[in-house]
Each structure stands twice: as C-alpha cells, then as structure tokens.
Amino acid sequence: MQTITSLQNQHVKDAAKLRERREREKQGRLLIDGARELGRALAAGIEVLDVFVCESLCRSDEAKLALGLIGPSRARVLAVTPPVFAKLAYGDRAEGVVGVAKMPRRSLGDLRLPERALVAIVEGIEKPGNLGAILRSADAAGVSALIATGRGTDLYNPNVIRSSLGTVFTLPVVAAGVDDALQFVREQRLPVFAARVDAALLYTAAPLGESAAIVLGSETDGLSEAWQADDVRPIKLPMLGVADSLNVSAAAAVLFYEALRQRGMRGTATGDARR
C-alpha cells in the first residue's frame, strides 16, 4: 500500500476540513478520531468511507481491534506518515487511526421505542463536551433514545464523538426541532418531565419508573417556553450550596440513574433508530 506523505494530499485536506461543522454539512461526512470510537462506529453499522492509518502509532489493543473491524467493511484504507496523521488527529490523542464516515441521516420517524421507554431530550446544548458526557451517561443508564434540539447542537462534532466514547453511534440519537420533539413524545404518550431550578417537585418524587421523557436545557438559557405546557411536569434537583444549578451533564446523569433506580436497576431495552 502506498503511504501518503504529503500534507497537501487532497484526501487529507478534505478530511481535515471536517473539523468544521460547515464542512461536515457540506460534504455530508464526519470525522472519527480514536480507535475505540471508530470501532464502535463500525460495529454499529455506520458507513465508514476512509480510514487513515499510521501503522507506527497503532500500538493499543483498541487500535488493533478497530483495524480488525475495517476488513469486513467497505472502507478504503489509506496509510499515512506521522506528520500527516498529526494534521488529521483532533487534539493530543494519537492512536493511529482516523476515520471518515457518511453522516447518519436519522429522524424522529426512524425511532422505534421499546416498552417502558426512557427518552432523553436536550435543548441548546452547544458545548460538545457536555453533549458527549450526556450521551455517555444515557448509554450507561439504559436510556432508550436521545433527541437533540436547538440550533447550536452539533451531534457529530469530533469532540462530541470523543467525549461520548463513540456512544453517539450506538445509541439511537436524532436531531429535531423543539416543537417536533414535543409532538413526538405526545404521540408516544410519554409523560414529560422537564428539569427546572424553580420546580416544586423533587426529582426523586417524579414517577420515572415507567415510560417517560426527561428534558434538560443549557445552563445559560434553560428551556424554551414550549416546555412550559400543561402536560409537562417540572422537576428539580436540590441545590444546598451557593450555586443555583448543576452542570447539565451532571444533572442528566443524576436523572437517568434515578429512572434506572426506580426501574429496579433493570433499565430499558434500547430502541432502534435505524430501519
């Protein structure tokens, strides 16, 4: 296999551009940086188009596992030198593999929820680290699906992929408008609980043990007026110190695990966002 040595190689330049949201939307592709994340994308059936491999950096077991998954896929493998790989890698991790994949096109209509579904809805979570951490907690606590709303939400930012440990690919995740998300949970007949600092109902008193949707907004702007509807119940987490709110990813983890506790630690069967 010929090794790419030039930083001006067109494949390399096109892949590096995918760090920017505008380019991801323009190309309809995303960048997957990290062996574990790439392995989970491949295992989840994400269509990986190219994999840039720097063999001298592929030392971890996870990198070797990811390389093993590339074979059965249709991905094109491109060998690169360490300097070229450094142009593609996002941040300070260098695990030897970076993938380029086709952007998943999922919608609310693709979601297939199980019985006793637990759906997470987040609005306006612009910080990739927070969104990734929420996805990671949702995966761990058995959340059935996550719906991301708000213009600033960027599901496939490389930092979301990394901080979620690739669970953005394995968990049913869709982006939708606020009104569409609210209509969806109503059609699914899910009781809706919105986290608000001014709520009267404590989160442990909310009936989260059956089907439910948990809604969280950003720490800066909170939730929009749509979530003040009569059929949306506000719930709160107690704040006993000087701070008036938790980091949204911490609040999400608390609420997801409270739902899991009420379900007898059995969680829910994961839904399916793909037909």
C-alpha positions in Angstrom: 0.0 0.0 0.0 1.4 3.4 -1.0 1.9 5.7 2.0 0.6 9.3 1.9 3.4 11.6 2.8 2.2 15.0 1.6 0.1 17.3 3.8 -1.3 18.7 0.6 -2.9 15.4 -0.5 -6.5 16.0 -1.4 -7.9 13.1 0.7 -6.0 14.5 3.7 -7.1 18.1 3.0 -10.8 17.1 2.6 -10.7 15.0 5.8 -9.1 17.8 7.9 -11.8 20.2 6.8 -14.3 18.0 8.6 -13.3 19.5 11.9 -15.7 22.4 10.9 -19.4 22.0 11.1 -20.0 23.8 7.8 -17.7 21.4 6.0 -19.4 18.4 7.6 -22.8 19.6 6.5 -21.4 20.5 3.0 -19.7 17.1 2.5 -22.3 15.0 4.3 -19.4 13.3 6.1 -17.9 13.3 9.6 -14.5 12.7 11.2 -14.0 9.9 13.7 -10.8 10.3 15.7 -9.9 7.5 18.1 -9.7 3.7 17.9 -12.5 3.0 20.3 -14.8 5.5 18.7 -14.0 4.1 15.2 -14.6 0.6 16.4 -18.0 1.4 17.8 -19.0 3.2 14.7 -18.1 0.2 12.6 -19.8 -2.2 15.0 -22.9 0.0 14.9 -23.1 -0.2 11.1 -22.1 3.4 10.4 -20.9 3.7 6.8 -17.2 4.4 7.1 -15.7 5.6 3.8 -12.0 6.1 4.5 -9.6 5.1 7.3 -6.3 6.8 7.7 -3.8 4.5 9.4 -0.4 5.4 10.8 1.0 1.9 11.5 3.7 3.1 13.8 1.1 4.6 16.2 -1.3 1.6 16.2 0.0 0.1 19.4 -3.1 -0.2 21.6 -5.4 -3.2 21.8 -8.3 -0.9 20.8 -6.4 0.3 17.7 -5.8 -3.3 16.7 -9.4 -4.2 17.3 -10.5 -1.3 15.1 -8.2 -2.4 12.3 -9.7 -5.9 12.5 -13.2 -4.4 12.0 -12.1 -2.4 9.0 -11.5 -5.6 6.9 -15.2 -6.7 6.6 -16.3 -3.1 5.9 -16.0 -1.4 2.5 -13.8 1.4 3.9 -10.8 2.5 1.9 -7.6 2.2 4.0 -5.0 5.0 3.5 -1.6 4.7 5.0 -0.1 7.9 6.3 3.1 9.1 7.9 3.1 10.5 11.5 3.2 14.2 10.3 0.2 13.6 8.0 -1.6 11.8 10.8 -1.0 14.8 13.1 -2.9 17.0 10.7 -5.9 14.7 10.9 -5.9 13.9 14.6 -8.1 16.0 16.8 -6.3 17.1 19.9 -3.5 15.3 21.7 -4.5 11.7 21.2 -2.6 9.7 18.6 -4.0 6.2 18.4 -3.0 5.6 14.8 -6.5 5.6 13.2 -8.8 8.3 12.0 -12.0 7.5 10.0 -14.2 9.5 7.7 -17.8 8.3 7.6 -21.0 9.2 5.9 -23.2 11.4 8.1 -26.1 9.4 9.6 -29.5 10.8 8.5 -31.8 9.8 11.2 -35.2 11.4 12.0 -37.9 11.0 14.7 -39.8 8.8 12.3 -36.9 6.3 12.5 -37.1 5.8 16.2 -38.6 2.5 17.4 -39.1 2.7 21.2 -39.4 -0.3 23.5 -42.0 -0.7 26.2 -41.2 1.4 29.3 -39.1 3.7 27.1 -37.0 6.3 28.7 -36.3 9.2 26.2 -33.8 12.0 26.9 -34.4 15.4 25.2 -31.7 18.1 25.3 -32.2 21.6 24.1 -29.5 24.1 23.2 -26.5 22.1 24.4 -23.8 23.8 22.5 -20.7 22.6 24.3 -19.5 19.3 22.7 -18.1 18.0 26.0 -21.4 18.4 27.8 -23.4 16.7 25.0 -20.9 13.9 24.8 -21.0 13.3 28.5 -24.8 13.2 28.4 -24.7 10.6 25.7 -22.2 8.5 27.7 -24.5 8.7 30.7 -27.5 7.9 28.6 -25.8 4.8 27.3 -24.7 3.6 30.7 -28.1 4.1 32.3 -30.1 2.3 29.6 -31.8 5.4 28.0 -33.8 4.2 25.0 -33.1 7.2 22.7 -31.9 10.8 22.8 -33.4 13.7 20.9 -31.2 16.8 20.5 -32.9 20.1 19.8 -31.7 23.7 19.3 -29.7 25.3 16.6 -26.4 25.2 18.4 -26.5 21.4 18.9 -23.8 19.7 16.8 -24.2 16.0 17.2 -21.2 14.9 15.1 -18.7 17.4 16.3 -15.4 15.4 16.8 -15.4 16.4 20.4 -18.9 15.0 20.9 -17.8 11.7 19.3 -14.8 11.6 21.5 -16.4 12.6 24.8 -19.3 10.2 24.2 -16.7 7.4 23.7 -18.5 6.6 20.4 -21.9 6.0 22.0 -23.3 8.7 19.7 -23.2 5.9 17.1 -24.6 3.1 19.3 -27.4 4.9 21.0 -30.5 5.9 18.9 -29.9 9.7 18.5 -31.7 12.2 16.3 -31.8 15.9 15.9 -35.2 17.6 15.7 -36.9 20.9 16.3 -38.4 21.6 19.7 -42.0 21.5 18.5 -41.4 18.3 16.6 -39.8 16.7 19.7 -42.7 17.7 21.9 -45.2 16.4 19.4 -43.3 13.1 19.1 -43.3 12.4 22.9 -47.0 13.3 23.0 -47.8 10.8 20.1 -45.8 8.2 22.0 -47.8 9.0 25.1 -44.7 9.6 27.2 -45.1 11.6 30.4 -42.7 14.5 30.1 -40.6 15.8 33.0 -38.5 19.0 32.5 -35.6 19.8 34.8 -36.1 23.3 36.2 -34.4 25.0 39.1 -37.7 26.7 40.1 -39.8 23.4 40.1 -41.7 22.3 43.1 -41.5 18.5 42.5 -38.3 16.9 43.7 -36.8 14.5 41.1 -37.0 11.5 43.5 -40.7 12.0 43.7 -41.3 12.0 40.0 -42.6 8.7 38.6 -39.8 7.8 36.3 -40.1 4.1 36.7 -42.3 3.6 33.7 -42.3 5.3 30.3 -41.0 8.8 30.5 -39.2 11.6 28.7 -36.7 13.7 30.6 -35.9 17.2 29.2 -32.8 19.2 30.0 -31.7 22.7 28.8 -28.5 24.5 28.8 -27.2 26.1 32.0 -27.2 29.6 30.3 -30.6 29.7 28.6 -32.5 26.9 30.3 -35.6 25.5 28.4 -37.8 27.4 26.0 -41.4 28.2 26.6 -42.5 25.1 24.7 -41.6 23.0 27.8 -44.0 25.0 30.0 -47.0 23.3 28.5 -49.6 22.0 30.9 -48.7 18.4 30.1 -45.0 18.9 31.0 -44.2 18.4 34.7 -41.2 20.5 36.0 -38.9 18.6 38.4 -35.9 19.8 40.4 -32.6 18.6 41.9 -31.9 20.0 45.3 -29.2 22.7 45.5 -27.9 23.1 49.0 -24.8 25.3 48.3 -24.3 28.7 46.8 -24.5 27.5 43.2 -28.0 27.6 41.7 -27.6 24.8 39.2 -25.6 21.7 38.3 -23.6 21.2 35.1 -26.2 19.9 32.6 -24.3 16.7 32.1 -24.1 16.0 35.8 -27.9 16.7 36.2 -28.6 14.4 33.3 -26.6 11.6 34.9 -28.5 12.0 38.2 -31.9 11.9 36.5 -31.0 9.0 34.2 -29.8 6.9 37.2 -32.8 7.9 39.3 -35.0 6.5 36.5 -32.9 3.4 36.5 -33.2 3.1 40.3 -37.0 3.3 40.1 -36.9 0.6 37.4 -35.2 -1.8 39.8 -31.8 -1.3 38.1 -33.1 -3.2 35.0 -33.1 -0.2 32.7 -34.9 -0.4 29.4 -34.3 -2.3 26.2 -32.6 0.1 23.7 -34.8 1.4 20.9 -33.7 1.3 17.3 -33.1 4.4 15.3 -32.3 2.6 12.1 -34.8 0.8 9.8 
